């Protein structure tokens, strides 16, 4: 859960009333807990080792700044005592009466110095800690980014992209903010807690005991209320997710909802979920809101006890009048580190959970490394050979078994078959997105495992049914095919792809900026741009995956002309569902259940009257033929 998703009550966003102030911050927060807190914490600390000296400076500055802050109430109490004694003596006509401005001024100067040095040390530790935290997170983020480039495609196939993005963005933000703020707050809270107890004991052990006695009562009351509200906050979070999902679903499918007349049902379901969200939310907020008056009541009890006991001690000359003022301030400070530690504990738990999620990426098995002495092909011709290739996604589930294939340079090989036959898997294996379970794949007689992945991928050009264009100019999208491409080369590739004309009709021409989904151009135009990109890349081997299935007939003709130009002299693999588009293929591979069950030209396969003939004929008959 990201930090923005944590539900908070109004009382948990600020400092409520604890023992004389300072309430239970974050007690109603829903915290995602780590599975292995100690192991994750120790692993996270490794990223701070290069900055140990700076962390030592932060520790010293934090301790000094906190100590100076703790001493201030004592000095202020002394000034109050001197002022009270002077006026008291004057009223009683005793010698030495009146305000001793020199003494008061001296104490005020000391007090101002303490506040100044405390602020300077706090500023210094915040400045240094911000740099250390951001640098450590930078190192971790860079390590994770490098790791993502080394993970196999299977990782991205089995993990939702939104989940990966959440770990890379939300979890890192959570770690970053905690390391920068919570660690220094933790040190401050511990030093303040210990220092305040020492200062209170120097004033009056009896009054200190009075304050300490109210502490378990405060903790018990806060914990009891927080546990009760936790149930409603969890319910609220579930209802909020349900409501968001319903709204997103209804708005993304708005046209379908209206077309089928389901507006009333959608509104009724929204009202139902919204009502349940309302019930959970107000109960959670109400119960959490009880914390403030309860803590006020307990703090007032403590305040009364301290005032009464302190007054008696002053009358008996056991303490000075200024000591009561100092003690009350220490009592307020005494509660603050406790509430801060409670809040920091929740935040650190959540941060460790985020760190675990990040470390899970770092612990994922990487793809097979490239060969130590990777080779390159002098003049790649594009011959593809499969020799006894076996592949399984799951060890106990066979997919491709003992496949043998030989596609000659310049040939067009069409791959056809029903859904799940293994067509796309075949392409993924050629590009080494997955490792073979057995056998080998050769390009121009060289095993692809002897080629570096970067070089292997540069041998292929891909035009897919699902086009991918990024937010940028049309020129930049085409030039993505080859680094360092000139303006003339980009334009020539667009002309060859039959895209130059429509590009020049746009208001900005090649400088037209595509939006994030490239929805400001048509589907066919997107496809032409991806073909232009492939032409510019000038690959030895082409992969065309049903590139014309979602366009109109006229655009299909343009795309087909562009692809014909693209495939000239190149080995090409065409994945097709409309069999009429691959009748001129040099070889057609008919796949079923991961095997090439038939192989030959279009006419040879029709004459064979087997699986391919059934598939082909089923596309030209009213009734589907059982395959």
C-alpha positions, 0 to 999 in steps of 0.5 A: 500500500502506498503512503497516499493510500493509508487512511487517516483520521483527522486526529492522526494527521497532527499532534493531538492531546496526549499527556498534556498534549501530543496524541497518538499519531497514526494509531488508526493507520492500516499498516502493511507489515513485513514478513521478515523485519530484521532481515529486511532492515539489515539488508536496507542498512547495507545501502548506507555503509558508503555514507557512514561518516555522514550518518555519524554527523547526523547522529551527533547533530541530532543528539546535540540539537535535542539536548539543547532543546531539552535544557531550555525549559529548565533555564526558562524555569530559573528565569521565572523563579528569579523574577518571582523571588525578586517581585516577592521580596519587593512586595514584602519590603525585603532587601534585594527586592525587585527585578534583577534585569541583569540576571534575567537578561543573562538567562534570556541570552542563554535561552536564546543561544540554546534555541539558536544552536538547537535550530542550527543542529536540526537544520544541519542534520536534516540537510545531511540526512536528506542527501544521504537518504536520497543517495542511498535510494538512488543507488537502490533504484539504479540497482533495481532498474539494472536488474529489470533489464536482466530479468527474463521475459517470463518475469514480465509475463507472470507479473502485472505491469501495474504491480511492477510500476507500483514497486518501482514508484510507490514503494521507492517513494515510501522508502525515500520519505521514511529514510529522510524523516523517520530515522532522524525522528526516531533518534530525536524521540529516544533522546528526548524521552531519556533526557526529559525523564532525567530532567524531571527526576532532577526537579521532583521524583514524586511528580515524575512518578505521577506523570509516569503513572498516567502513561499506561492509562494513555497507552491502554486507552489509545490501543483499545480505541485504535484496535476497534477503529482498525476493523472499520478502516480495513472495511473502508479500504475494501469498499473504496477499492470496490467503488473505484473499480466500479467507477473505472469499469463503468466509465471505460465501458460507458458506451456499452453501458448506454447502448444496452440501457444499463445506466440504472443498474450501474447507478444502483450498484454505485449507490449500494457500494457508496452507502457501505463506504459511508457506513464504514468511513463515519464509524472509523472516523467517529471511533478514532475521534474519541481518542482526542477527548479521552486523551484530554481527560487523562492529560487533565487528570495528570495536570491536576495531580502535577499542579497539586503536588507541585504546589504542596512542594513549593509551599514546603520549599522543596522546589521553586515556583519556576520548577513547576513551569519547567516540569509542565513543559517537560511533561508535555515533551514526555508524551510527544516522543511516545506518540512519535514512536508510535507513528514512526513504528507504523511508518517503519513497518510499512517501509520495511514491507515496501523494501521487501517488495523491492528486494523481491525484484532483486532476488528474482532469477536472471536470464541466462548470461550471454556467452563469454566470447559472443560472436557476430555474423559477418553478413547475416543472410537470415537462414533459420534452423530448428534442430530437435527443439523442445520447450515447456513453460512449466516443467511438467507441461510439454508445449513444443516437442522435437521441432525441426525446421529449416527456413532458407534466406529470403524465404517467407515462412507463414505460421498458422494454427489455432489459438494456443498452438505455439505460434507466438512462442516460436517467435519468442524462442527465435529471439531468445526471450525464453530459453529452450528446454532442449535442442538448438536454434541456428541463424546462418549455422550459428547457435543463437546462444553464441550471439549476444542478446543485443546483437540477436535482437538487432537481426530481427525487425517486428511489426505486430498487431498491437502497435507500440508508439511513444509520446513524441514526434512522428520523426522520433518514432520512426527514427527509433528503428535505428540510432543516428538515422538522418532526416533523409533516411527517416523520410525515405523509410516513410515513403517506402512504408506508404506513410509519407503522404498522410504524414505531410497532410498533418498540421505539423508533418513529421513534427506532429507529436503523438500522445501517450496512446497515439490516439490522435492518428488512426490504427492503420496510420499507426501500423504504417509508422511501425512498418516505416520503423522496421524498414529503417532498421533494415533487419535481416529477419522480419516477424509480422504478427497479423499486422493488417487484422484491425484495419479497413480494406483500403488501408490493408492494401497500403500496409500490404504494399509496404510489407511487400517492400519490407520483405524483399530479400529478407527472411520473414515469418508471418503469423496469420489468422486470415489464410488468404493473406499468406497464399504466396508464402514459400513455406507454410508451417501449420502448428497445433499443440506446439508441433509443426503438423504440416509443412509446405506451400499453400497448394501442397497443403490443400492437396494434402487435405489435412489440418490446413485444408480444414482451417482454410475451408472453414474460413469460406464456409458458413458453418465452422468445420470441427478441427 
